[in-house]
Amino acid sequence: MTVLEQTGRRPAALAGLWGGLALTSGVALTATSGWLIVRAAERPVILTLLTAIVGVRAFGMARPLFRHLERLRSHDSALADLATARTEVYAALIPLTPARLGRRSRSAVLAGVVDDLTDVVESHVRVRVPVLSAGVAALFAILLTGALEPGAGVLVATWSALVVLLARWGLALEREAQPLLGAARAEVSRAAELVARHTPRLQAIGAAGDVLTRLDAAHTGLARALRTQSRGRALVTGGVLVLTGVTTVVMAVIAGRAELPSAVTALLVVVPAALADTVLPFADAVRAQARAEQSRAGVETLLDQTAAVADVGRGRQSSTAPHLRLEGVSAGWVEGRVDVGPVDLDLAPGRRVGVVGANGSGKSTLLAVLARALDPASGRYLVDGRDVTELAADAVRELLAVVDDEPHVFAADLRANLALAQPDASDQDLVDALRVCGLESWFDALPDGLGTRIGSGGRGVSGGERARLALTRAVLSRRPVILLDEPVAHLDHATATSVMRDVWAATSGRTVVVVSHRHEGLDAVDQVIDLTPTRKD
Protein backbone atom coordinates (compact mmCIF):
# COMPACT_ATOMS: atom_id res chain seq x y z
CA MET A 1 0.00 0.00 0.00
CA THR A 2 2.29 2.70 -1.28
CA VAL A 3 -0.18 5.48 -0.72
CA LEU A 4 -0.53 4.62 2.98
CA GLU A 5 3.20 4.33 3.55
CA GLN A 6 4.41 7.45 1.78
CA THR A 7 1.85 10.13 2.54
CA GLY A 8 2.67 13.03 4.78
CA ARG A 9 6.37 12.47 5.53
CA ARG A 10 7.85 15.76 4.35
CA PRO A 11 4.84 17.90 5.36
CA ALA A 12 4.90 16.23 8.79
CA ALA A 13 8.59 17.08 9.18
CA LEU A 14 7.95 20.76 8.49
CA ALA A 15 4.89 20.79 10.74
CA GLY A 16 6.98 19.07 13.42
CA LEU A 17 9.57 21.83 13.13
CA TRP A 18 6.95 24.53 13.59
CA GLY A 19 5.48 22.60 16.50
CA GLY A 20 8.94 22.13 17.99
CA LEU A 21 9.53 25.89 17.86
CA ALA A 22 6.18 26.42 19.57
CA LEU A 23 7.06 23.98 22.36
CA THR A 24 10.57 25.40 22.61
CA SER A 25 9.07 28.86 23.03
CA GLY A 26 6.90 27.45 25.82
CA VAL A 27 9.90 25.89 27.58
CA ALA A 28 11.90 29.11 27.16
CA LEU A 29 8.95 31.14 28.46
CA THR A 30 8.67 29.01 31.61
CA ALA A 31 12.43 28.97 32.23
CA THR A 32 12.83 32.71 31.63
CA SER A 33 9.85 33.47 33.84
CA GLY A 34 11.36 31.40 36.66
CA TRP A 35 14.68 33.23 36.32
CA LEU A 36 12.93 36.61 36.19
CA ILE A 37 10.77 36.03 39.27
CA VAL A 38 13.68 34.96 41.45
CA ARG A 39 16.02 37.59 40.09
CA ALA A 40 13.41 40.34 40.59
CA ALA A 41 13.04 39.27 44.24
CA GLU A 42 16.68 40.27 44.70
CA ARG A 43 15.76 43.85 43.67
CA PRO A 44 18.52 44.46 41.16
CA VAL A 45 18.80 47.49 38.91
CA ILE A 46 15.76 47.37 36.61
CA LEU A 47 17.93 47.56 33.51
CA THR A 48 19.34 44.11 34.32
CA LEU A 49 15.82 42.64 34.01
CA LEU A 50 14.80 44.28 30.75
CA THR A 51 16.27 41.54 28.55
CA ALA A 52 14.38 38.86 30.45
CA ILE A 53 11.18 40.90 30.38
CA VAL A 54 11.42 41.32 26.62
CA GLY A 55 12.25 37.62 26.30
CA VAL A 56 9.13 36.63 28.25
CA ARG A 57 6.95 38.74 25.98
CA ALA A 58 8.68 37.48 22.83
CA PHE A 59 8.36 33.83 23.82
CA GLY A 60 4.75 34.40 24.85
CA MET A 61 3.91 35.75 21.37
CA ALA A 62 6.07 33.24 19.49
CA ARG A 63 4.38 30.19 20.98
CA PRO A 64 0.87 30.77 19.52
CA LEU A 65 2.38 31.99 16.21
CA PHE A 66 4.42 28.82 15.69
CA ARG A 67 1.50 26.69 16.90
CA HIS A 68 -0.74 28.32 14.30
CA LEU A 69 1.81 27.63 11.55
CA GLU A 70 2.10 24.01 12.69
CA ARG A 71 -1.67 23.52 12.63
CA LEU A 72 -2.00 25.04 9.18
CA ARG A 73 0.77 22.89 7.74
CA SER A 74 -0.18 19.62 9.42
CA HIS A 75 -3.92 19.85 8.75
CA ASP A 76 -3.52 21.01 5.16
CA SER A 77 -1.18 18.11 4.40
CA ALA A 78 -3.40 15.63 6.26
CA LEU A 79 -6.51 16.67 4.32
CA ALA A 80 -4.61 16.48 1.01
CA ASP A 81 -3.21 13.06 1.93
CA LEU A 82 -6.66 11.85 2.95
CA ALA A 83 -8.16 12.89 -0.38
CA THR A 84 -5.36 11.14 -2.28
CA ALA A 85 -5.58 7.99 -0.16
CA ARG A 86 -9.35 7.73 -0.51
CA THR A 87 -9.17 8.19 -4.28
CA GLU A 88 -6.55 5.47 -4.73
CA VAL A 89 -8.12 3.03 -2.27
CA TYR A 90 -11.60 3.46 -3.75
CA ALA A 91 -10.12 2.76 -7.19
CA ALA A 92 -8.51 -0.39 -5.78
CA LEU A 93 -11.84 -1.48 -4.27
CA ILE A 94 -13.71 -1.41 -7.57
CA PRO A 95 -12.23 -4.67 -8.95
CA LEU A 96 -12.97 -6.37 -5.62
CA THR A 97 -16.66 -5.44 -5.61
CA PRO A 98 -18.73 -7.36 -4.69
CA ALA A 99 -17.03 -10.76 -4.68
CA ARG A 100 -14.24 -9.93 -2.23
CA LEU A 101 -16.18 -7.87 0.30
CA GLY A 102 -17.22 -10.83 2.42
CA ARG A 103 -20.54 -10.94 4.24
CA ARG A 104 -20.50 -7.27 5.17
CA SER A 105 -22.70 -4.94 3.17
CA ARG A 106 -21.06 -2.58 0.71
CA SER A 107 -21.98 0.40 2.89
CA ALA A 108 -20.40 -1.26 5.95
CA VAL A 109 -17.21 -1.98 4.00
CA LEU A 110 -17.04 1.56 2.67
CA ALA A 111 -17.68 3.07 6.11
CA GLY A 112 -14.97 0.86 7.59
CA VAL A 113 -12.48 1.87 4.90
CA VAL A 114 -13.29 5.55 5.46
CA ASP A 115 -12.67 5.22 9.21
CA ASP A 116 -9.50 3.18 8.72
CA LEU A 117 -8.03 5.61 6.19
CA THR A 118 -8.82 8.50 8.52
CA ASP A 119 -6.95 6.77 11.36
CA VAL A 120 -3.94 6.09 9.11
CA VAL A 121 -3.66 9.60 7.69
CA GLU A 122 -4.40 11.36 10.98
CA SER A 123 -1.48 9.51 12.55
CA HIS A 124 0.76 12.01 10.75
CA VAL A 125 -0.88 14.78 12.79
CA ARG A 126 -1.44 12.85 16.01
CA VAL A 127 1.84 10.93 16.12
CA ARG A 128 4.62 12.24 13.89
CA VAL A 129 4.08 15.93 14.54
CA PRO A 130 3.89 15.66 18.37
CA VAL A 131 6.95 13.36 18.48
CA LEU A 132 9.03 15.60 16.22
CA SER A 133 7.92 18.69 18.11
CA ALA A 134 8.78 17.17 21.48
CA GLY A 135 12.16 16.08 20.09
CA VAL A 136 13.01 19.64 19.05
CA ALA A 137 11.97 21.02 22.44
CA ALA A 138 13.91 18.32 24.32
CA LEU A 139 17.06 19.03 22.28
CA PHE A 140 16.79 22.72 23.12
CA ALA A 141 16.31 21.94 26.81
CA ILE A 142 19.33 19.60 26.86
CA LEU A 143 21.55 22.23 25.22
CA LEU A 144 20.27 25.01 27.51
CA THR A 145 20.64 23.10 30.77
CA GLY A 146 23.94 21.55 29.67
CA ALA A 147 25.39 24.98 28.95
CA LEU A 148 24.45 26.17 32.45
CA GLU A 149 25.41 22.96 34.26
CA PRO A 150 26.62 19.79 32.46
CA GLY A 151 25.06 17.52 35.07
CA ALA A 152 21.69 19.15 34.48
CA GLY A 153 22.00 18.51 30.75
CA VAL A 154 22.74 14.82 31.39
CA LEU A 155 19.72 14.64 33.68
CA VAL A 156 17.38 16.13 31.07
CA ALA A 157 18.77 13.76 28.43
CA THR A 158 18.20 10.82 30.77
CA TRP A 159 14.66 11.99 31.47
CA SER A 160 14.01 12.24 27.71
CA ALA A 161 15.31 8.70 27.11
CA LEU A 162 13.14 7.30 29.91
CA VAL A 163 10.08 9.04 28.45
CA VAL A 164 10.79 7.43 25.08
CA LEU A 165 11.05 3.99 26.72
CA LEU A 166 7.83 4.68 28.61
CA ALA A 167 6.04 5.64 25.40
CA ARG A 168 7.25 2.47 23.68
CA TRP A 169 5.95 0.39 26.59
CA GLY A 170 2.60 2.15 26.40
CA LEU A 171 2.52 1.56 22.64
CA ALA A 172 3.10 -2.16 23.17
CA LEU A 173 0.12 -2.28 25.54
CA GLU A 174 -2.04 -0.37 23.07
CA ARG A 175 -1.05 -2.72 20.24
CA GLU A 176 -2.00 -5.69 22.37
CA ALA A 177 -5.41 -4.20 23.16
CA GLN A 178 -6.39 -3.08 19.64
CA PRO A 179 -7.36 -6.53 18.23
CA LEU A 180 -9.40 -7.27 21.36
CA LEU A 181 -11.14 -3.91 21.11
CA GLY A 182 -11.87 -4.36 17.40
CA ALA A 183 -13.35 -7.81 17.94
CA ALA A 184 -15.46 -6.55 20.87
CA ARG A 185 -16.84 -3.63 18.86
CA ALA A 186 -17.64 -5.91 15.93
CA GLU A 187 -19.56 -8.26 18.20
CA VAL A 188 -21.56 -5.36 19.68
CA SER A 189 -22.35 -4.14 16.17
CA ARG A 190 -23.51 -7.58 15.03
CA ALA A 191 -25.69 -8.12 18.09
CA ALA A 192 -27.17 -4.61 17.91
CA GLU A 193 -27.96 -4.97 14.20
CA LEU A 194 -29.62 -8.31 14.85
CA VAL A 195 -31.86 -6.75 17.51
CA ALA A 196 -32.62 -3.61 15.50
CA ARG A 197 -33.44 -5.27 12.18
CA HIS A 198 -35.04 -8.56 13.18
CA THR A 199 -36.91 -7.91 16.42
CA PRO A 200 -40.35 -9.08 15.15
CA ARG A 201 -38.91 -12.31 13.76
CA LEU A 202 -36.91 -12.95 16.94
CA GLN A 203 -40.02 -12.44 19.03
CA ALA A 204 -41.98 -14.76 16.75
CA ILE A 205 -39.57 -17.65 17.33
CA GLY A 206 -39.01 -16.83 21.01
CA ALA A 207 -35.33 -15.91 20.60
CA ALA A 208 -35.52 -12.27 21.70
CA GLY A 209 -34.23 -13.06 25.20
CA ASP A 210 -31.24 -15.00 23.86
CA VAL A 211 -30.27 -12.19 21.51
CA LEU A 212 -30.55 -9.58 24.27
CA THR A 213 -28.34 -11.77 26.46
CA ARG A 214 -25.84 -11.89 23.60
CA LEU A 215 -25.97 -8.09 23.33
CA ASP A 216 -25.35 -7.71 27.08
CA ALA A 217 -22.41 -10.09 26.86
CA ALA A 218 -21.03 -8.13 23.91
CA HIS A 219 -21.20 -4.88 25.88
CA THR A 220 -19.47 -6.54 28.82
CA GLY A 221 -16.71 -7.73 26.51
CA LEU A 222 -16.37 -4.23 25.06
CA ALA A 223 -16.06 -2.71 28.52
CA ARG A 224 -13.36 -5.25 29.37
CA ALA A 225 -11.47 -4.45 26.17
CA LEU A 226 -11.69 -0.70 26.87
CA ARG A 227 -10.24 -1.21 30.35
CA THR A 228 -7.38 -3.21 28.84
CA GLN A 229 -6.76 -0.49 26.28
CA SER A 230 -6.71 2.26 28.91
CA ARG A 231 -3.61 0.76 30.53
CA GLY A 232 -1.27 2.07 27.86
CA ARG A 233 -2.52 5.63 28.05
CA ALA A 234 -2.58 5.57 31.85
CA LEU A 235 0.98 4.24 31.93
CA VAL A 236 2.31 7.04 29.73
CA THR A 237 0.41 9.83 31.48
CA GLY A 238 1.18 8.67 35.01
CA GLY A 239 4.74 7.66 34.17
CA VAL A 240 5.57 11.07 32.70
CA LEU A 241 4.27 12.83 35.80
CA VAL A 242 6.23 10.54 38.13
CA LEU A 243 9.44 10.92 36.11
CA THR A 244 8.97 14.69 36.02
CA GLY A 245 8.56 14.89 39.79
CA VAL A 246 11.66 12.78 40.43
CA THR A 247 13.67 14.73 37.85
CA THR A 248 12.65 18.05 39.38
CA VAL A 249 13.91 16.93 42.81
CA VAL A 250 17.20 15.63 41.36
CA MET A 251 17.59 18.85 39.36
CA ALA A 252 17.24 20.91 42.53
CA VAL A 253 19.94 18.77 44.17
CA ILE A 254 22.31 19.16 41.20
CA ALA A 255 21.78 22.92 41.02
CA GLY A 256 22.27 23.27 44.77
CA ARG A 257 25.55 21.34 44.77
CA ALA A 258 26.82 23.38 41.84
CA GLU A 259 26.31 26.54 43.94
CA LEU A 260 24.71 28.35 41.04
CA PRO A 261 23.01 31.72 41.44
CA SER A 262 19.50 31.39 42.80
CA ALA A 263 17.95 32.74 39.58
CA VAL A 264 19.79 30.14 37.50
CA THR A 265 18.79 27.44 39.97
CA ALA A 266 15.12 28.45 39.54
CA LEU A 267 15.52 28.30 35.76
CA LEU A 268 16.92 24.75 35.90
CA VAL A 269 14.32 23.49 38.36
CA VAL A 270 11.34 24.57 36.24
CA VAL A 271 12.69 23.05 33.00
CA PRO A 272 11.46 19.46 33.73
CA ALA A 273 7.96 20.73 34.46
CA ALA A 274 7.98 22.75 31.24
CA LEU A 275 9.15 19.70 29.28
CA ALA A 276 6.40 17.54 30.78
CA ASP A 277 3.83 19.62 28.91
CA THR A 278 5.60 18.79 25.64
CA VAL A 279 5.42 15.02 26.09
CA LEU A 280 2.03 14.54 27.76
CA PRO A 281 0.47 14.35 24.26
CA PHE A 282 2.43 11.08 23.89
CA ALA A 283 -0.44 9.37 25.71
CA ASP A 284 -2.76 10.20 22.81
CA ALA A 285 0.02 9.59 20.28
CA VAL A 286 0.60 5.96 21.30
CA ARG A 287 -3.11 5.24 21.03
CA ALA A 288 -3.31 6.93 17.63
CA GLN A 289 -0.26 4.96 16.44
CA ALA A 290 -1.72 1.64 17.57
CA ARG A 291 -5.05 2.42 15.90
CA ALA A 292 -3.29 3.52 12.71
CA GLU A 293 -1.31 0.27 12.56
CA GLN A 294 -4.47 -1.78 13.10
CA SER A 295 -6.36 0.25 10.50
CA ARG A 296 -3.54 0.00 7.96
CA ALA A 297 -3.47 -3.77 8.41
CA GLY A 298 -7.23 -3.93 7.88
CA VAL A 299 -7.13 -1.89 4.66
CA GLU A 300 -4.16 -3.82 3.31
CA THR A 301 -5.81 -7.16 4.09
CA LEU A 302 -8.94 -6.05 2.24
CA LEU A 303 -7.06 -4.79 -0.80
CA ASP A 304 -4.44 -7.55 -0.90
CA GLN A 305 -6.85 -9.93 -2.60
CA THR A 306 -7.04 -11.28 -6.10
CA ALA A 307 -9.82 -9.56 -8.01
CA ALA A 308 -12.80 -11.70 -8.96
CA VAL A 309 -12.46 -10.44 -12.52
CA ALA A 310 -9.27 -10.98 -14.52
CA ASP A 311 -9.06 -7.68 -16.37
CA VAL A 312 -6.42 -8.71 -18.91
CA GLY A 313 -8.29 -7.95 -22.11
CA ARG A 314 -7.71 -4.75 -24.05
CA GLY A 315 -10.39 -4.98 -26.71
CA ARG A 316 -13.27 -2.52 -26.96
CA GLN A 317 -16.88 -3.23 -27.84
CA SER A 318 -18.16 -1.35 -30.89
CA SER A 319 -21.76 -2.60 -30.93
CA THR A 320 -24.39 -0.39 -29.31
CA ALA A 321 -26.82 -3.32 -29.04
CA PRO A 322 -24.69 -6.29 -27.98
CA HIS A 323 -25.62 -9.93 -28.27
CA LEU A 324 -24.74 -11.65 -24.98
CA ARG A 325 -24.39 -15.40 -24.64
CA LEU A 326 -23.54 -17.75 -21.77
CA GLU A 327 -22.34 -21.21 -22.77
CA GLY A 328 -22.17 -23.76 -19.97
CA VAL A 329 -21.24 -21.09 -17.43
CA SER A 330 -20.66 -22.02 -13.78
CA ALA A 331 -19.46 -19.55 -11.14
CA GLY A 332 -18.92 -19.21 -7.41
CA TRP A 333 -18.00 -16.51 -4.94
CA VAL A 334 -15.39 -18.68 -3.23
CA GLU A 335 -12.68 -20.49 -5.14
CA GLY A 336 -13.51 -24.17 -5.55
CA ARG A 337 -17.22 -23.69 -4.84
CA VAL A 338 -19.97 -23.56 -7.48
CA ASP A 339 -22.92 -21.29 -6.64
CA VAL A 340 -24.63 -21.36 -10.02
CA GLY A 341 -24.50 -23.38 -13.19
CA PRO A 342 -23.90 -24.69 -15.61
CA VAL A 343 -26.18 -22.19 -17.37
CA ASP A 344 -26.83 -21.54 -21.06
CA LEU A 345 -28.39 -18.20 -21.88
CA ASP A 346 -28.90 -16.40 -25.18
CA LEU A 347 -29.57 -12.66 -24.86
CA ALA A 348 -30.17 -11.27 -28.31
CA PRO A 349 -30.67 -7.48 -28.49
CA GLY A 350 -34.05 -6.49 -27.04
CA ARG A 351 -34.69 -9.89 -25.43
CA ARG A 352 -36.32 -10.05 -21.99
CA VAL A 353 -35.46 -12.91 -19.63
CA GLY A 354 -36.69 -13.65 -16.12
CA VAL A 355 -34.53 -15.63 -13.68
CA VAL A 356 -36.29 -17.34 -10.78
CA GLY A 357 -35.36 -19.97 -8.24
CA ALA A 358 -35.18 -20.84 -4.57
CA ASN A 359 -33.00 -18.87 -2.18
CA GLY A 360 -29.36 -19.81 -2.71
CA SER A 361 -29.94 -21.16 -6.20
CA GLY A 362 -27.52 -18.64 -7.72
CA LYS A 363 -29.79 -15.95 -9.19
CA SER A 364 -27.66 -13.02 -8.02
CA THR A 365 -24.48 -14.93 -8.87
CA LEU A 366 -25.66 -15.28 -12.46
CA LEU A 367 -26.39 -11.57 -12.58
CA ALA A 368 -22.89 -10.83 -11.24
CA VAL A 369 -21.38 -12.86 -14.08
CA LEU A 370 -23.41 -10.92 -16.65
CA ALA A 371 -22.43 -7.63 -14.99
CA ARG A 372 -18.73 -8.58 -15.28
CA ALA A 373 -18.37 -8.55 -11.49
CA LEU A 374 -17.46 -12.23 -11.31
CA ASP A 375 -15.55 -14.44 -13.73
CA PRO A 376 -17.02 -17.79 -14.79
CA ALA A 377 -15.35 -20.77 -13.14
CA SER A 378 -16.11 -22.76 -16.28
CA GLY A 379 -17.81 -22.18 -19.61
CA ARG A 380 -17.74 -19.05 -21.75
CA TYR A 381 -19.32 -15.61 -21.60
CA LEU A 382 -19.50 -14.10 -25.11
CA VAL A 383 -20.25 -10.55 -26.23
CA ASP A 384 -21.03 -10.46 -29.96
CA GLY A 385 -19.11 -13.72 -30.27
CA ARG A 386 -16.02 -12.51 -28.41
CA ASP A 387 -15.01 -13.94 -25.05
CA VAL A 388 -15.24 -11.30 -22.33
CA THR A 389 -11.67 -12.05 -21.30
CA GLU A 390 -10.58 -10.55 -24.63
CA LEU A 391 -12.34 -7.28 -23.77
CA ALA A 392 -11.45 -4.71 -21.15
CA ALA A 393 -13.72 -5.09 -18.12
CA ASP A 394 -14.82 -1.45 -18.38
CA ALA A 395 -15.77 -1.99 -22.01
CA VAL A 396 -18.24 -4.70 -21.01
CA ARG A 397 -19.54 -2.87 -17.95
CA GLU A 398 -20.30 0.22 -20.03
CA LEU A 399 -22.96 -1.81 -21.82
CA LEU A 400 -24.82 -2.69 -18.62
CA ALA A 401 -26.93 -0.87 -16.06
CA VAL A 402 -27.43 -2.77 -12.80
CA VAL A 403 -30.34 -2.11 -10.44
CA ASP A 404 -30.02 -4.02 -7.17
CA ASP A 405 -32.61 -4.87 -4.57
CA GLU A 406 -31.67 -2.01 -2.22
CA PRO A 407 -31.03 1.05 -4.41
CA HIS A 408 -29.38 3.87 -2.54
CA VAL A 409 -30.90 7.32 -2.25
CA PHE A 410 -28.30 9.96 -1.50
CA ALA A 411 -28.96 12.75 0.99
CA ALA A 412 -29.06 15.36 -1.75
CA ASP A 413 -31.53 16.96 -4.12
CA LEU A 414 -33.36 14.93 -6.74
CA ARG A 415 -31.26 16.37 -9.56
CA ALA A 416 -28.00 15.14 -8.00
CA ASN A 417 -29.51 11.71 -7.31
CA LEU A 418 -30.36 11.27 -11.00
CA ALA A 419 -27.47 13.09 -12.68
CA LEU A 420 -24.94 10.55 -11.38
CA ALA A 421 -26.29 8.15 -14.03
CA GLN A 422 -25.78 10.68 -16.84
CA PRO A 423 -23.89 13.83 -15.73
CA ASP A 424 -24.48 15.66 -19.02
CA ALA A 425 -28.26 15.13 -18.96
CA SER A 426 -30.38 18.27 -19.08
CA ASP A 427 -33.14 18.99 -16.59
CA GLN A 428 -35.67 18.12 -19.29
CA ASP A 429 -33.96 14.75 -19.79
CA LEU A 430 -34.28 14.06 -16.06
CA VAL A 431 -37.95 15.03 -16.00
CA ASP A 432 -38.73 12.94 -19.09
CA ALA A 433 -37.05 9.90 -17.53
CA LEU A 434 -39.06 10.35 -14.32
CA ARG A 435 -42.30 10.42 -16.30
CA VAL A 436 -41.35 7.33 -18.32
CA CYS A 437 -40.68 5.43 -15.08
CA GLY A 438 -44.06 6.24 -13.56
CA LEU A 439 -42.99 9.07 -11.24
CA GLU A 440 -44.93 11.87 -12.97
CA SER A 441 -47.47 12.43 -10.20
CA TRP A 442 -44.82 12.09 -7.50
CA PHE A 443 -42.57 14.61 -9.23
CA ASP A 444 -45.39 17.11 -9.80
CA ALA A 445 -46.07 17.08 -6.04
CA LEU A 446 -42.50 17.96 -5.08
CA PRO A 447 -42.27 21.50 -3.66
CA ASP A 448 -38.99 22.40 -5.41
CA GLY A 449 -39.03 20.06 -8.38
CA LEU A 450 -35.57 18.71 -9.18
CA GLY A 451 -34.16 20.86 -6.38
CA THR A 452 -36.15 19.00 -3.70
CA ARG A 453 -33.90 17.34 -1.16
CA ILE A 454 -34.64 13.65 -0.68
CA GLY A 455 -33.21 10.89 1.45
CA SER A 456 -31.83 11.44 4.95
CA GLY A 457 -32.80 14.88 6.21
CA GLY A 458 -35.10 15.49 3.25
CA ARG A 459 -38.34 14.23 1.75
CA GLY A 460 -39.03 10.59 2.49
CA VAL A 461 -39.06 8.06 -0.33
CA SER A 462 -41.28 4.97 -0.24
CA GLY A 463 -40.18 1.51 -1.41
CA GLY A 464 -42.00 1.83 -4.72
CA GLU A 465 -40.61 5.32 -5.32
CA ARG A 466 -37.11 4.12 -4.50
CA ALA A 467 -37.42 1.27 -7.02
CA ARG A 468 -38.66 3.66 -9.71
CA LEU A 469 -35.82 6.13 -8.98
CA ALA A 470 -33.32 3.32 -9.49
CA LEU A 471 -35.06 2.44 -12.76
CA THR A 472 -34.89 6.13 -13.78
CA ARG A 473 -31.14 6.06 -13.33
CA ALA A 474 -30.91 2.97 -15.52
CA VAL A 475 -33.01 4.68 -18.20
CA LEU A 476 -30.86 7.83 -18.05
CA SER A 477 -27.67 5.79 -18.40
CA ARG A 478 -28.76 4.94 -21.99
CA ARG A 479 -27.09 1.55 -21.66
CA PRO A 480 -28.50 -1.18 -23.89
CA VAL A 481 -28.63 -3.95 -21.28
CA ILE A 482 -30.54 -3.60 -17.98
CA LEU A 483 -29.94 -6.08 -15.13
CA LEU A 484 -32.54 -5.99 -12.38
CA ASP A 485 -31.85 -7.81 -9.11
CA GLU A 486 -35.06 -8.31 -7.11
CA PRO A 487 -36.57 -4.94 -8.13
CA VAL A 488 -39.83 -5.56 -6.24
CA ALA A 489 -38.58 -7.72 -3.37
CA HIS A 490 -39.85 -5.44 -0.60
CA LEU A 491 -43.10 -4.21 -2.19
CA ASP A 492 -46.70 -5.31 -1.80
CA HIS A 493 -48.40 -7.06 -4.70
CA ALA A 494 -50.19 -4.02 -6.12
CA THR A 495 -47.10 -1.81 -5.98
CA ALA A 496 -44.89 -4.57 -7.37
CA THR A 497 -47.22 -5.07 -10.32
CA SER A 498 -47.29 -1.33 -11.01
CA VAL A 499 -43.51 -1.03 -10.79
CA MET A 500 -42.92 -3.94 -13.16
CA ARG A 501 -45.40 -2.46 -15.64
CA ASP A 502 -43.33 0.74 -15.59
CA VAL A 503 -40.14 -1.30 -15.95
CA TRP A 504 -41.28 -2.83 -19.23
CA ALA A 505 -42.55 0.49 -20.52
CA ALA A 506 -39.31 2.29 -19.66
CA THR A 507 -36.99 -0.38 -21.10
CA SER A 508 -38.69 -0.89 -24.42
CA GLY A 509 -36.16 -2.00 -27.02
CA ARG A 510 -33.46 -2.83 -24.48
CA THR A 511 -32.18 -6.20 -23.34
CA VAL A 512 -33.50 -6.90 -19.83
CA VAL A 513 -32.66 -9.63 -17.32
CA VAL A 514 -34.78 -9.54 -14.18
CA VAL A 515 -33.93 -11.71 -11.19
CA SER A 516 -36.86 -12.27 -8.84
CA HIS A 517 -38.32 -14.75 -6.39
CA ARG A 518 -41.74 -13.32 -7.24
CA HIS A 519 -43.79 -13.58 -10.42
CA GLU A 520 -45.20 -10.07 -10.81
CA GLY A 521 -44.38 -8.82 -14.30
CA LEU A 522 -42.77 -12.03 -15.50
CA ASP A 523 -45.65 -12.64 -17.90
CA ALA A 524 -44.05 -10.01 -20.16
CA VAL A 525 -40.68 -11.76 -20.57
CA ASP A 526 -39.63 -13.87 -23.53
CA GLN A 527 -38.13 -16.63 -21.37
CA VAL A 528 -38.10 -17.68 -17.73
CA ILE A 529 -35.11 -19.60 -16.38
CA ASP A 530 -35.60 -21.53 -13.13
CA LEU A 531 -32.30 -22.13 -11.31
CA THR A 532 -33.82 -24.26 -8.55
CA PRO A 533 -31.69 -27.44 -8.40
CA THR A 534 -33.53 -30.56 -9.49
CA ARG A 535 -33.73 -33.31 -6.89
CA LYS A 536 -31.94 -36.53 -7.64
CA ASP A 537 -33.75 -39.58 -6.31
Beta strands, then each sheet from edge to edge (+ up, - down):
strand 1: 324-331
strand 2: 340-347
strand 3: 352-356
strand 4: 378-383
strand 5: 386-387
strand 6: 400-403
strand 7: 412-413
strand 8: 453-454
strand 9: 481-485
strand 10: 511-515
strand 11: 527-530
sheet 1: 2+ 1- 4+ 5-
sheet 2: 6+ 9+ 10+ 3+ 11+
sheet 3: 7+ 8-
end
